[in-house]
Amino acid sequence: MKALVVENLSKNFDGLQALDNISFSVEKGERLAIIGPNGAGKTTLFQLINGIIPPSSGKIFLFGKDITKLSTYQRASLGIGRTFQITNLFSNLTVFDNVLLALEAFNFTRFNIFYPAYSYKKLVSKAEEILNEWNLLEKKDDLVKNLSYGEQRKLEIILTLSQNRSLLLLDEPTCGLSFDESKNFVSMIRSFSREYTILLIDHDLDVTFEIAEKVMVLHFGRIIAYGNPEEVRNNPKVQQIYTGEER
């Protein structure tokens, strides 16, 4: 089953052609990496998929449903989750509070303003279960701002998973991470259930090729290569972009 289908998608910013008539599809459970030099159109593509900006032309389908004209929150309710290059966490709240708020956002209790989230035992139990599963339970009372950057990135991804997302857009998730933290991130992504379909943007090609089953290369808003990591790594056009010469 196709988790995502992009058809003839283009985006113009006045005279700038950010994306030029691109088409591709992603199978359910697949791990697709999107690479390319700065300005290639990678982040613009993510913004189009999760509805931050509208396309100039083309269509986007999520599990067969046309979502081209849907808002960001409507797409989120259908299963699209995204992390950003800069973490979007409540830094002055505890780790546990962040998870609890993420769970409550997609629970009927969010409409009840008279009872605190802590009064709902099922939510509290689920939050503890999630933190225990990802080895963060011992830090549940720590303020997020006191976590290491790697732990914050990990928490952000966990919050996305906790909201029952089926399509994850990971934008530069290893940016700012140490070598060891990047290795831990790779292990974490590999442990994800195949219920999750993943699109990944990352400038760390070692991380990219370790995670991805398919790699798509963008250059000046166009797809210039698509295939498994080995095919893309040996593609003369890709080598020329990254090294300045053909091999």
Helices and strands as residue ranges (DSSP letters): E 2-13, E 16-27, E 31-35, H 42-49, E 57-62, E 65-66, H 72-78, E 80-83, H 95-104, G 108-111, G 117-119, H 121-133, G 137-139, G 144-146, H 149-162, E 167-171, H 179-190, E 197-201, H 205-211, E 214-219, E 222-227, H 229-233, H 236-243
